[in-house]
Amino acid sequence: MNDTICALASGAVEAGIGIIRVSGDDAVRNVSRIFKSKNGKSIDISETHRVKYGYIYDHDTMLDEVLVITMLSPRSYTGEDTVEIDCHGGIYVMKRILELVEHSGCRLAEPGEFTKRAFLNGRIDLSEAEAVSDLITAENETAVKSSVEQLKGSLSEKLKEMRATILEDDAHIEAALDDPEHIELDGFSDELACHVKYIIDELDRFIDSYHDGRIVKDGINTVIVGKPNAGKSSFLNALLDEDRAIVTNIAGTTRDILKERVNIQGITFNLYDTAGIHETSDEVENIGIKRAIDAVEKADLILYVVDGSKTLDDADREIMAQIHGKTVICIYNKADLQSIADINLLKDTFKYFIEVSALHREGMDAFYQCVSSMFYQQKLKSDHGLMITNLRQKEHLEQARNYLRNVLISIENGVSEDFYTVDLMGAYTELGYILGENVSDDLINEIFSKFCMGK
């Protein structure tokens, strides 16, 4: 924390501009050493929240034309003196300027160290810091909204309100126990129960949102199943709009699971194209089929591809039995050929039914509309309200809920009020862990090590 650190805050790729970020007590002084006017004179960058125009010099050699932005403590992202150099985005230029900043007296920042300093300096809490990481890696609009909601402090404010209520109730009990002549506890158990039940309801809502939050953050695990040569790979290629999977008329071409990631109408899907499920004596193919069945068990959504040009058989019925009770869209493929498969049976069996010709990319718009409708009607997930996307946070919320449930049990059993305080403070502490209170250095280092360089 005593070092002045530097890093490339923009990507290490060729771009219009590049940003080198410097933070620490010597940020202004170190950048001043290499930032000068066109005629080589020093430029004062000590005034906060100002942009200065000039040039970066390597000794007497002008290297680049830049803008320098100064943000002095505490009004900066890290809470420290911070200087950012906006230079041209050539890879060589950015690398050379970063080297000059380093040689001026800075050290290269570790991954996530700027945000780590923001947390340690009290600019943000740990839940907000984790939201920064989620925002950087967000791949769809809903994930962005969820991350921004946490970054605004919505979760933090809710947790602080809960902790304030818990602390106030605990303080009342402690005060009454210390001074029973002036502070009474008669009837307080009923009031405490109301407070605890309300907080538990709020915790339930957050915990229940984790499944939806995981889907928003990580994508919907979507498995494509069907008989061999039903057109699963063709449908995958249609989704990706490229020939990613091998397509032939030979059944069993796909022997293993193909994994792809695609954004459809703002929804991220983790697509798994599986081997055709059917009886076979081929040992290698059987391994692929077993993996397909395992993938079905873990799927959030199943796309069951049916060859509409062939009658349904025992293999179809076996697949339909395996995916029973799952969230399924039946893809009636090869709609450009004569329909032979029993459409009415499939429509009766599956709520979501789409006719397509994957080979000719026909019917895909109807599929996209179906998925979008399922998504926004919360059949797969909810994008309304604050969502928990972090497993660490979910586990602490569950622990806090357990403590508060113990309080209710104690109240119902007529246990003495002094026993309530243990579980109340247990819940208070668990919620504090989410905000970053009393967490270990090892946990902090682990969290911020997953951030990108320069953030």
HUSUL-V975649 format. One line per field, one symbol per residue. psi: psi as a letter, one per 20 degrees, with the letter a starting at -180 (. if undefined). burial: b if it has 16 or more other C-alpha atoms within 10 Angstrom, else e. A space follows every 50 residues. Layout:
psi: ???
burial: ???
This chain:
psi: iiqpqqrohrqlqprgqqppppprhjgggghhhiorrhjjqqpokipqlq pqpbqppndjppgqprppppoqqjlrgiirppppoorqkpggggggghhg ggiijrqpqrpjhghghgghjjhqrhhhghhgghhhipjrhhhgggghgh hijggggghhgghggggggghgggghhhmihhpqjpihhggggggghggg gghgggghiggghggggiroopporrrpkikghhhghhgikrmgqpprip qjgohrppprpqooljpppopoorqporpqiogghhghgghgghhhhjqh ppooppoijqqqahgghgghhhjpiroqpoonrkiirpphqngggghhhp hoppprnhhjkqjhhhgghggggggijkhhrpkpapqpiphggghhgggg ggghhhggggghjkqqhihhhghghggggghhhhijpkqqhggghggiii rrpi.
burial: eeebbbbbbbbbeeeebbbbbbbbbbbbebbbbbbbbeebeebebbebee bbbbbbbeeeebebbbbbbbbbbeebbbbbbbbbbbbbbeeebbbebbbb bbebbbbbbbbbbbbbbbbbbebbbbbbbbbbbbbebbbbebbbbbbbbb bebebbeebeebbebbbebbebbbebeeeeeeeeeeeebeebbebbbebb ebbeebbebbbbbbbbbbbbbbbbbbbbbbbbbbbbbbbbeeeebebeee ebbbbbbbeeeeeeeebbbbbbbbbbbbeeeeeebbebbebbbebbeebb bbbbbbbbbeebeebbeebbeebeeebbbbbbbbbeeebebebeebeeee ebbbbbbbbeebbbeebeeebbeebeeeebbbbeebbbbbeebbebbbbb bebbbebbebbeeeeebeebbebbbbbbbbbbbbbbeeeeeeeeeebbee bbbbb
